[in-house]
Structure formats: C-alpha cells, structure tokens
Amino acid sequence: MANATARVARAVRSYRDEILTHSYGTVSSKTQLYVNAMVGLNAGYLAKFDDTAAMTFFGLVNEDEGNPYVPTDGSASATAGSILLGVDVRQPPAFELYIASVAITDIGRRVYALDDQTGTLDPSATTYANLVGVVKDLVFAADGGSTVSNYALVSPVYTLPRAGVIAGVYGASGAVTIRNGIVFITKAGVAALTIADPTSGTHDGLVMRFQSTTAQAHTLDNSAGSGFNAGGGATDVGTWGGAKGDGMEITAYGGKWYVNYLRNVTLG
C-alpha cells in the first residue's frame, strides 16, 4: 500500500480530551493530510507516520472540516515551527489499522508502520521500525460472528519505552540511525555499519544494543566520531567474532558512545 490519498475510513475508540493541536511541522511545501491517517514526530515536528525516517508515533489526523492542507493559509511552503502548520491530532486509546494477514494469535504483538495507514508485524519489512503500538484485538463484522480480514484494533504507544524496542533491522551495510532500542544485524555476509557520535543533551541516556543473527564478522564503525569510550582511533571500530548472538551495547552521554558490554566483539 501507500500513504493515504483520501479520508481513512477507520473507527477509533475515544476517551475525553484526546484531541490536541500541534502547531509544528516538517513540511517544506504544501502537503495534503487525511483524516485518521497516522502522524508522528520527526525531531519534534509533525510528519506523516510512515517508513521514510525514524519517528515516534503521535496520533491520528483529526479535522472537523475535512482533510487539511498545510500550510493552512494556502502558501506553497512554510518554515518548521510556523503556526500555519497547525494540525488537530487525536490520541485515542485504540484504533483500527490495516495489517496484512493479522490473526488472533497476533494479539499482544508489536505493530510497526509501513505507511501512514498500514501496519506490519515484521520489523524487518521496514527500514526504521517505527513503533505504532501493539495488537489489542481483531476487528469484527457488525454481526460479531466473523472478523474483518487484515484489520486489527491497535493500542498505540505514544511514548517509547526505554528498553525492549526494536530500533532497526539491518540486512545491508550502511549508516545506523541513532534511536533507543535493539538493532538486529541480519546480513548473510559481513555488514559494515557506521554510527555517528550522539548529540550531547539530546541523546544522553539513550541505549542501543546491537545483536547479530548471522555468523559473520560484522563491524560497527565510529571512526567519523570520537571512538567508543572516547578512545579515538584505538577503539573506533567494533568487530564481531563471527558467531550468531554476538553483540555489543552502548550508551550515549555527552556526545560520546560508552560501551556497556561486549559479547565476542573486539574494539580496535
């Protein structure tokens, strides 16, 4: 599927004071939003909640007068932070979402965004593993006797927990997106991954755990930064020993990565 091009006809479960206005956005040109489509926070600004960047789920588009354009004054563009980018957003306790082949045995599983109206239970099918929430129940037809295929009731997660979240699945070499959680390295051959220094203040306390699911001598390279444990060139590359389950965990503080543990990984 793809991002919404019309009102998303999905039901939500309401509670009081679930609607709020977020007057910031990432748009650099006029953008069409659609009622009930998902939106997320990208560096604090609103964006369509899809798989184009690492984001935190923020809610569903809510507009009493239909599908909104932003900027709201009809301008061709606006700067992030402009009041012209204001969008009314709902934060319901549960809402319906399309998830292909979802079954009753999937209740309790995590749901990730493919685009702003579609979820997946498989984080490896995504680039950024943007967490929507967990499957709360299936969606049932009006008679209650049968389920509506491929739809689930999802309990959203508006604030990411500090642990247990998949931060990414890397089946190829490349740069790692800095975000809290577990990174799985799934490349069949050697994955050469790079990671920049964290941002002091912004990322302090963020923890990333890297785990290999393949028996390869993967590398995690911070040579463009300060080196792990601020060790410069002596400790700027972690090299996996070549067994499944090898990994390392690092914590951000003061613009540096500090190593919590190494499992069959050598720094050099």
N, C-alpha and C positions, 0 to 999 in steps of 0.2 A: 504494500500500500504506500501512500504518500501523505504529506501534510494535508490537512483539511482544506477544501475549496468551497465549502458550504457549511451551514449550521450543522453541528454534530448532534444527531438525534439520539441522545443517550440520557437515561434517567440518573438522578443523583439522590442521595439521602441527606436531608437537611437537618441542621440544628441552628440555634439562634446566633446572630451576629457572625455569620460565616462569610459575609461579603465585605471586602475592603478594597480600597483604591490604591493602586501602586502607580505613582506618577513618574516612573523612570522607565527607560527602555534602551535597547541596544540598536534600534533600527537606524540606518543611515539614509534610508529612502522610505517612501510611503509603503506601508505593509498592511495587508489585509489580515485581520484576525477573525476567528469564527467562534461563535458562542459554543461553549462546552469543550472546546479544544484545550489541550493542556499547555500551560506556560511554566517556565522555570526561571531560575536566577542564574545569570551568567555574569560572574564578578559583581553581583549585587543588582544588576539590571535585568529587566524582564526580556524574555525571548521565547519563541516557540520551543516547547519542550520536546526535542527530537534527539537525534544522534549525531548532530553536527558539531557539538562542543561539550565539554564537561559542565554539567549543570546540576542544581538542586531543585527538586520539584517544588512549585509554589502554589499551584491550584488550577482552576478552570476559568476560561474567559466567561464573564457574566456581563451582559449588556441588555438593559430593558428595551432599547430601541433597535436591536438587531446586531448584525455583525459589524464591529467597529473597524475603521481605518485609523492608523496612527501614522503621522501626527494628526491630531484631531481637528486642526484648523484647515486641513486640505493642503498644507505645504508639501513640497516634494521631499523634504528631509527635515531633520531636527537633531539637535545635539543630545546625547545621552544625558538624562537628568532634567530635560525640559518638561514643564508642566503639560506641554502639548502631546506628550506621550502617555498621558494618564489612561489606565485601563482598570475597569472594575473586575475584580477577581473573586471567585468563590473558593472557599476551602471546606468542602463538605467532608463528613466523616467517612463516606464511602461513595463510590460512583461506578457506573458500568463502563467497561473498556473491552475493546476487541483484542482477543488473544487467541491466535490460531491453535486449534486442537486442545484447548484447555479442558481439563476433566476434573471430576470430583476428587480424584487423588492428588490434584494440584493445590487443594486448599492449604493455605499456610506458606506456599512458595513465594519467593520474591518475584516481582514484576519489573521489567526494565523497558525503557521507551525505545521503540523503533522510529516513530514519528509522533506528531502531536495528537494523534487519535488512535494509535496502535501500540500494544504492548507485546512483550515476549518473555518467556520464562527462561530463555537461554542467553546468558550474558555474552557468550562467545559469538552470538549472531550480531552483536553490536560493536562499535568502536570504543564508546565511552562508558558503557554500563551505567547509564543514568537511571537511578532507582526511582520508581513510581511509588511502590508500596508492596503489599502482599495480597494474595488471593484470599478474599473473605468468604465467598460463596459463588456458586454458579448463578446465572440469570435464568429464571424460569418463565415459561409462557404464561399467558393470562389465566389459563385453566389450572396452572400449578402442577400439571401432570407430566410435563416434559421440559427439558432445558432448551434454551436458545443457543444453537451451535456457535461456538467460538466467542462467546461473551461471558465475562466474569464480573462479579462485584468485587471491587478492589478497595482495601483500606489503605489510604495514602500515607506516606511518610513525608511530612513537611520539614522535619529537622533530622538530618542524617545522624545515626548513632555513631559513637566513636570507634566501634570495632565491629567486625563481622560483615562488613560491607565489601562487595567486590568492586575494586577501583578500576579494574581493567583486565582484559584478556588479550595477550599479545602473541599472535601466531606468526609474526614477522618482525624483522629488525626495525628500529626506529626510535623516535623520542617518546619518552614516557610522560603522560600528563600527570602533574602533581595533584593528587587528591587522596583523602584519607581512605584507607582500606587495604584489601588484599589484591595483589597483582598476580595473575597466573600466566606463566610463560609456557606456551603450548606449541611452539615451532618445532617441526620434525627435525630440522637441522639446528645449527648453532644460531641463536638470536643475539645480535649485537644491539643492546639497548643503551640509550643515553638518558641522563636525567640532569636537569639544571639545578642550581642552588635554589633552595626555597627562599621566599621573601620574608625578611625579618618582620615580626609583628603580625603579618597576615597568616603565615603558616605555622607559627610557633605552636608546638604540641601535636602537630599532625604526624600520624604514624603510617608508614607504608610497609607492607610485608610482601616480599617477592618469593614466589614458590614455583618451582619447575615441575611440570607434569611429563616432561620428556627427559630421557637420559642423554643430555647434551651439555657441553661446556659453554653455556651461555655467559655473556658478560653484561655488566651494568656499569656504565662509564660516566663519571662525574668530572672528567678532565677539563671540561669547559668551566667548571666551578672551582670550589675550594678543596675538593677531595674529601672523602669520607673521614669523619672525625677531624676535619680541618687540617688534614695531613698533607695537602698538596699532592705533588706527583708521586709520592711514596705510597699513597693509599687512595688513588683516584679511580681505580678500576676493581670491581669485584668479579672474580672468575669462578664459575660453578665447577664443581668436581666431576660432573658428568653422570650423576645418578638422579632418578626420579625422586622428588621430595626435597632436593637441595634448595636452599634459600637463605635469605637474609632479611632482617627487619631494621628499618632506620626511622629516626625521629628528627623532625625539623625544630631547630631552635637558633635564633639569632642569625638567620641566613645561612646556616650550615646543616649538613646531614650528620647525625651521630648514630653510630651502629649499636643496636640493642643486642643482636646476636647474629652469628654466622653458623650455618649448617652446611658443612662441606663446601664452603665458599672462601676463597683466599683473596685478601686485599693486596694490591701491589700497584 
